[in-house]
Amino acid sequence: MNLDMFHPADQLMMFMERIYQSGLTTTSGGNISIKDDEGDIWITPAGVDKGSLTRDDMVCVKPDGTKKGLHKPSSEFPFHQLIYQARPDLKAIVHAHPPALVAFSIVRKAPNTKIMANVYQTCGEVAIAKYGLPGSNDLGEKIAAEFKKGYQSVILENHGVVVGDDNLFDAFKRFETLDFSARIEAEANRMAPAKGLDTETIAKHQNQSELEEFVPESYSIKERELRAKMCSLIHRAYKQKLFTSTQGTFSQRLTNESFLITPYDIDRHYLEPSDIVRIEDGKRERGKVPSRSARLHQYIYEKHPHIESIILAHPPHVMAFAVTDAELDSKTIPESYILMRDIPKLPAISPHTDPEKVADVFTPATPIAIVENECVIVTGSDLLNAFDRLEVADYSARALIASKDLGDIVQIDDQSISELEQAFGLPK
């Protein structure tokens, strides 16, 4: 989807709907804006239900202060204006009150964006702006001062968060990723201190080998069906917050020499079958950029004929185990053990630095692994089987975290585990 082709009012409506429907703001809270090429600032209105906004509700404020629209601009328009004045390079601003980031704001701490390489690459360092009266010039000046220092993600003391970028999608991506990181860190700290990555490790994560291109001669009925099914499950995973709009990878074996995989940096919310990338004989479909983990997927399919589908995702509850020393123990719920078995932890960024070695891990008895500070890798006999494992992993992780507040965890005993293995024919 080319967002530049949409009117600013349509863009504001689209993204405020996403923010509200994702539970990242309330009926009356939050505001977003766009500064267009004419210098006009388009902003969400004051006092209008965020759950039912239309394009006609959006307000345009001209450089001379003239306002066009059916409503008054957001009461927090002053800080939008001051940020744009302080940072002429920014063209979009998102402000909202997602609970995880509000939690950081009321303890007056910034989330650790080095908790994951992708988070740091998207959000950078996070500043904290001193408390100010909402809607006041004082608050606006305090926020703008942090943006003027070069920050693009700012926590407001006892309030919420403001992020800015050069277009609305990138601002939303920054906002969504920061909230995602905050939720992981908050969940992790219920068990053990969350660990971050060093700058050198984060830099290595950016390395990506380029694949040669090929021109597909045709698209079989099987391939078209698989592309549609992949998109359906990707949309479901995104709605369930198992990954963010540009992170998370699905793949599906097509033949022994080819597979389908999600593209790099394309919005998962609007992903279409034509966006999916075919990899064939180690080459990528012409004109498309596959996920940076494509080499890992290729090695897994080459080494393990029993695997038909792979998912890399970042469900917050599983990721709480990925960023701490805590163990995700599957021997606590029968369904968890049946679908996940023992779950190894792999070194940070190893899918990028040593994909062939990582691929060796996935045997019939080891269908899932956690990569420290990065993701969970799930394999399956088909797309639905892999997706089911992903859901069960996050539900199990959520239950384990919640149990910390209730009492000591009691594992299923060895005899019961043996009975499960025998009853369900689990490989050893």
Buried (B, 14 or more C-beta within 10 A) or exposed (E): BEBEEBEBBBBBBBBBBBBBEBEBBEEEBBBBBBBEEEEBBBBBBBEBEBEEBEBEBBBBBEEEEEBEBEBEBBEBBBBBBBBBEBBEEBBBBBBBBBBBBBBBBEEEEBBBBBBBBBBBBBBBEBBBBBBBEEBBBBBBBBBBBBBBEEBBBBBBBEBBBBBBBEBBBBBBBBBBBBBBBBBBBBBBEEBBEBBBBEEEBBBEBEEBEEBEEBEEEEEEEEBEEBBEBBBEBBBEBBEBBBBBBBBBBBBBBBEEEBBBBBBBEBBBBBBEBEBBBBBBEBBBBEEBBBBBBBBBBBBBBEBBEEBBBBBBBBBBBBBBBBBBEBEBBBBBBBEBBBBBBBBEBBBBBBBBBBBEEBBEBBBBEBBBBBBBBBBBBBBBEBBEBBBBBBBBBBBBBBBBBEEEEEEEEEEBEEEEBEEBBEEEEBEE
